[in-house]
Amino acid sequence: MASNIYEFDPETHIGKVNGVIWPSVTQLLNKYGMINYDAVPLDVLENKSILGTRVHAATVLLDNNNLDEDDLKLRFPECVPYVEAYRKFRICESFERFSPVQCS
């Protein structure tokens, strides 16, 4: 069985599986008219973007069994509820990540 390779470039916010670009959740929600951020102030969007990048990094570390939970709680407490929700999702849905996960 072939392994799927997931790559994520935090600078461009582009994710790829086996070299093929996959749209982000936000891109899909926007494409199908489920969200509209036109009325949201730019500073709020920027802060949420930073939060999303941090949460994504933490979930990758969690998937790879490398998350330092004490450090996360100390340095990025705002991320903890999201990581806990992801952990619960993994358990409830018997979720298995792509293997191996690589972030470039």
C-alpha positions in Angstrom: 0.0 0.0 0.0 1.5 3.3 -1.1 1.9 6.1 1.5 0.3 9.5 1.0 2.7 12.4 1.4 1.1 15.6 2.8 3.1 18.8 2.4 2.1 22.2 3.7 3.8 25.4 3.0 2.9 27.9 5.7 4.2 30.9 3.7 1.8 30.3 0.7 -0.7 28.3 2.8 -0.8 25.7 0.1 -1.3 22.0 1.0 -0.5 19.1 -1.3 -1.1 15.4 -1.2 1.4 13.4 -3.3 2.3 16.7 -5.1 -1.3 17.6 -6.0 -2.6 20.8 -4.5 -5.7 20.4 -2.2 -7.9 23.3 -1.5 -8.1 24.5 2.1 -11.3 24.3 4.1 -11.6 28.0 3.9 -11.3 27.9 0.1 -14.0 25.3 -0.2 -16.4 27.1 2.2 -15.8 30.3 0.2 -16.2 28.6 -3.2 -19.6 27.2 -2.3 -20.9 30.4 -0.7 -20.9 29.1 2.8 -18.8 32.0 4.2 -18.2 35.6 3.4 -15.6 37.6 5.2 -16.2 41.0 3.5 -17.5 42.6 6.7 -14.7 41.3 9.0 -12.0 43.8 9.8 -8.6 43.1 8.3 -6.9 42.9 11.8 -9.4 40.3 12.9 -8.7 38.2 9.8 -5.0 38.5 10.2 -5.2 37.4 13.9 -7.4 34.4 13.0 -5.0 33.5 10.2 -2.1 33.4 12.7 -4.2 31.3 15.1 -5.1 28.9 12.3 -1.5 28.4 11.3 -0.5 27.7 14.9 -3.4 25.3 15.4 -2.5 23.5 12.2 1.1 23.2 13.3 0.0 21.8 16.7 -2.3 19.2 15.1 0.5 18.0 12.8 2.7 17.6 15.9 -0.1 15.8 17.6 -0.5 13.5 14.7 3.2 12.7 14.8 3.2 12.2 18.5 5.6 15.2 19.0 3.3 17.8 20.6 4.7 19.3 23.8 1.4 19.9 25.5 2.9 21.9 28.4 4.7 24.2 25.9 1.5 24.7 23.9 -0.5 25.5 27.1 2.2 28.0 28.2 3.0 29.7 24.9 -0.2 29.4 22.9 -3.1 28.9 25.3 -5.6 30.2 22.7 -4.8 27.1 20.6 -5.6 24.5 23.3 -9.4 24.4 22.8 -8.9 23.8 19.0 -6.3 21.1 19.6 -8.6 19.4 22.1 -11.5 19.5 19.6 -9.2 17.9 17.0 -8.1 15.2 19.5 -11.8 14.5 20.2 -12.6 14.3 16.5 -9.7 11.8 16.0 -11.2 9.6 18.8 -14.9 9.9 17.9 -14.3 9.3 14.1 -11.5 6.8 14.4 -9.5 9.2 12.2 -6.2 8.1 10.7 -4.0 10.7 9.2 -2.1 10.5 6.0 1.2 8.7 6.6 3.8 10.0 6.8 3.0 13.6 7.4 5.6 16.0 6.1 5.5 19.8 6.3 7.8 21.7 4.0 
